[in-house]
Amino acid sequence: MAPPDEGAFRHESQATLINSLAIIFASLSTIAVFLRLYTRLRILNVFGADDVMIALAQVLAIATSVTTVLEAKYGLGRHTKFVPAGDALKQLKLLYANIMIYNASQILTKVSFLILYRRLFPSVRIQKVCFWLMICIAFWGITQEFIVGFSCTPLTSFLPSMEGKCIYTLPVWYLTSCMNIVTDFVVFLIPVIPVLKLHMGSKQKGMLLGLFCLGFFTCIMSLVRLSTLHKGINTQDPFWDNAPAAYWSVVELNCGIICACLPTLRPLIQKITPHLLSTGPRTGTNTNFSNELDRFPKHDTQTNKDVEHGIFVQKDLEVHSTTELRTSLGYAPSLDSTSNKTTPEGQQVRQAI
């Protein structure tokens, strides 16, 4: 006769929690990306490389959520000894795909952040930091895919011939998780000092800083996920003990994408509630952005030192323009706040803050 508690263990499952978190957070991040693309394309009439990167990251994040749900279907979140061998093999193959897709989406999200910073902040120092950090993150992303792809778990489960040729898994998972956390902190620290130097009201500066610092919440979730890895590897019940790592990965990934989208939604929010995020007086103008906003002309009337610590805000239309905290390096915006006229070519008055 089976032990009295074995029946309870047989039906015990974390699948509902896994599926709920995967569906909810994938839906939230999809909505955030849709609103971002709507704002950029329909309200601002601009579309940049950072938008492309976040859209690709979202496609991969949805794939991560789908594979996580399928993992739960084939045994993730159940006690291992009650999972049929055929289902177990399918789950491990899905886990392999999930890890590879998750890592790629993480890298694209960080690259999107860095491209956004380069568009928003004209500082020469920040431009260089973001550029070289993008190079490092891209290089690390490619390296990471190789070392994770050849780690023993779950590779040897469906390719026994790799036994003895693969890389021990726990150090690989710790290395990739720690590198992701470190790069997350570096990426989210970049806009803090430039925003603190802005010459604007403390309320507006606080809201702007809060938007950029939301990413640190993702870092906290990364630390929580890191704490689950050791138990997931050194366990006699891997399908059950790996469930927290799976759903925390989904939550972390989708929250990172949401955080990447929030700073770009300011024009949409102000279109709905014009006074909510206002950083200055409304001018009553109702002019849309054009693609010329990303191709500002250069002038010699302002020194590079002025640009080094400057952040520029489009002033002619509060509803549409205050999210664009950038200018081309060396551009000298108009400081005449009394003029808000636009030319037929779509040139707008700009104000340095």
N, C-alpha and C positions, 0 to 999 in steps of 0.2 A: 504493500500500500504506500502511496506517495506521502511524504511528509505533509502535515496539515497546512503549512504555509506555502507549499509549492504552487498550488492553484492560484493563489493571490499573485505570486511572482510571475506566473505564466501570463496573466492578463494585465499586469502592471505596464504602463506605457507613458512615455513623455511626448508621444506623437502629437497630441492635441496642442500642447504648448509650443512645440517646434513649428507646426503648421501655422498656428495663429500668429506667432511673431514674424515668421517669414512673409506671410501674406500681408499683414498690417504694415510692416516697415517697407516692404517693396512697393506697396500702394502709396504710402506717404512720400517716398523718394520719387516715384514716378510723377505724382502730382506736382512736387516741387520742381522737377526738371521741366515738366510741361509749362508751368507758370513762368519759369525762367525763359524758356524759348519763346513763349508768347510775348513776354515783356520785351525781349531783345528784338524780335522780328517785327511785331505789330506796333509796339509803342515807340521804341527807339529807332527802328529801321536800321539796326546794326546787328552784325553776327560775326563773332570772333572765333579764334582757335580754341579759346577756353570753353566756349559753348559746344564746340565739336567734341572736345575731350570729355566734357561732363555727360554729353549724350551717349558717347561710346561707353563710358563708365557705367551709366545707368542700364544700358543693354546687358552688360556683363553682370551687373548687380541683380537684374531680374533672372538671368541664367543661374546665378548663385542661389537665389531663393528657390527657383524651380528644382534644382538638383538637391537642395536641402529637403524640400517637401518629398521628393522621390526617395531620398535616403530614409526618411521616416516611414514611407510606405513599405520599404524592404528591410526594415528592422531597426533603424536608428531610434534610440529611445526605449527599446525593449531589452530585456535581459538576454544576453547572447545565446545561452544554451537553448532557448526556446525559438530561436530564429532558424528556419530551414536553411540548409547549406546553399541551395540555389539562390534564395533571397539574400543571404549573407554575401555571396559573391557579387551580386548586382549592386548591393549597397556599397561595397568597397570600391568598385569601379566608379560609382557615382561620387564617392568621397574623393577619389583621385581627380576627377574632372572638376569637382567643386573647389578644391584647393587651388588648382591652377587658374581657374577663372576668377576666384576671389582675389588672388594676388595681383592679377592683371588689372582688375577694376580698382584696387587700392592705388596702384601706380598712376593710372589715368586720372583719378580724382586729385591726387597731389599735384600732378602736372597742370591740371585745370586751375587749381588754386594759384600756382606760381605764374601762369600766364595772366590770370586776372590781376595779380599784384603788379605785374609789369605794365598792364594797361592802366591801372589806377594811379600808381605812384611814380612820379617822374624822377625821383632821386637817382643819380648815377650809381650810388652805392647799392641801392635796392635792385636796380636793373641788373647789375653784375651779380649780386648775391642770388637772385632768382634764376638768372641764366645758368650759372655754374651748378646751382642746386638741382635744376632740371636735368642737366647732364648727368650728375651723380645719381639721381633717382632713376633716370632711364637706364643707366648702366647697371645699377643695383637690381632693377626690375628684371632685366634680361638674365642676370646672374642668378637671381632668386628662382626664376622659373626652371632653370637647369638643375640647381641643387635640390629643390623641392621635388622635381620630376624624378630624380634618381634616389630619393630617400626610401628606405626599406618599407615603411608603412605608408600607404597600403599596397605599394607596387608588387611586393613579393607574394601577396595573397592571390593575385591573378596572373602573375608571371614568375612562377617558382624558379625559373632559370636564372633570375637576377639575384638569387640568394648568394651571398658572399661577394657580390659585385656592387651592391647598393650602399648607400650612406646611412649610418645609424640615425634613426628618425628624431629622437628627442633633442639632440643638439641643433639639428636643422630647424626644427619648429621653434626652439628658443631663439636661435639667431634671427630668423625671419621676423618673429614677433617683436623682438627687441629693436631691430632695425626699423620696423614700421613705427614703433612708438617714438623712437628718437627722431626720425624724419618728420613724424606728425608734429611733435613739439617745436621743431625748428621751423616748419612751414607756418604754424599758427602764431609763432612769435614775431614773424617778419613785419606784419602791419602794425604792431602795438606802438612802437616808438613814433612812426610817422603820424599815426592818428592822434597821439598825445600832443604832437607839435602843431596840430591844426589850430588856427585862430578862429574858433567858433564857440558858441555857447556851450557851457558845461553839460547841459541836458542833451544837446545834439551830439556832442563829442562822446558822451557816455553811451548813447544808443548805438552810435557807429562802432565804438570800441566793443560793445556787447555783441554786436553782430559778428565781428571778426573773431571774437574770443569764444564763440560757441563751439568752435572746433576742439577746444580743450576738453569739452564734455566727451567727445569721441575718444580722446586720449585716456580718459578714465575707464571707458568701456574696454579699450585695448588692454589696459592693465588687468581688468577683471578677466578678460579672455585668456591672458597670459597665465593667470593663476590656475586655469583649468587644464592646461596642456599636460602637466606632469601626471596627473591622475588618469588622463585619457590614454597615455602611453603605457604606464606601469599599472596595469589592471588586469584582472581575470575576467572582467565583464565589460569589454571595450564598447559594445554597442550602447550600453546603458550609460557608461561613464563619459563617453564622447559627446553625448547630447548637449551639455552646457556649452562646450567649445563650439558646436555647430550653431546653436541659436545666438550665442553672443557674437559670432562672426557675422551673421546676417544683420543683427542690430547695429553693430559697429560700422559695417560697410555702408548701409543705407543712411545712417545718421551722418556719416561723413559727406555723402552726396547732398543731403538736405542742407548741411552747414555751408557747403559750397554754393548753394543756390540762393540762400537767404539774402546775402548782401546785394544781389542783383535785382531783387524784387521791389526795391524802393520806389521806382517810377509807377509800378502797378499799384502799390499801396497808396501812394499819393494821388493817383488818379481816382481811386475809390474814396479816400479820405484825405483831401488836399492839405489839411492843417496838421495831420498827425506827426509827420516826420519833417516838417518844414525847418530849413536852416536859415531862412531869410524872408524878406517881404515878397509877396506875390506881385508879379508885374502885370498880370492880366493877359499876357501873350498866350497864344494857343498854337505854337509852332512845333512841328515834329522834328526829331533828330534826323539827320541824313548820315550817310556813310562818311561824309567829310569829317565827322567828329573823330574818326580814327586816323585822319591824315591832316592834322593841324599844320599850318605853315610855320616855318622857323623865322625868327626875327632876331636882330642883334641888340634890341633895346633892353634886354634883360640878361644879366650875367648868369653864368653857369652856377654860381654860388646861390643865386636866388632860386634856381630850379632845383638845386641839390636837396633842399628841405621842403620844397613847395608841393602842395597838392592843389589842383585846380578844379573848380566846380563850374559847370555850365549854369549861367544865371538867368538866361532869358525866359525859361519856363521851369518853374519849381517842380511842377508835377512830373515833367519828363526828364529833367536833366541832372538832378542832384546826385544820382547814383554814379555819374561819370566823373570820378575823382582822378582824372588823368589828363595829361597833355603830352604832346611830342616833346622830346628833350630839346630845350632851348627855345621853346615857344613863349612868346610874350603876350599874355592875355591883356585885353583892355581893362584898365582900372577905372574907366569912366562909368560909374554906377548910375549916371543919370540917363544913359542911352540904352534903350532895349530894342532898337530896330533891327530887323534882319534884312539882308539883301535878298534879291530873287534867287541867288545861288545858294541860299541857305546858311550864310555866315551869321553867327550869333555873337552877341556880346558875351565876354567871358570875364570872370572875376577870380583873382588869386586870393586864396585864403590861407 
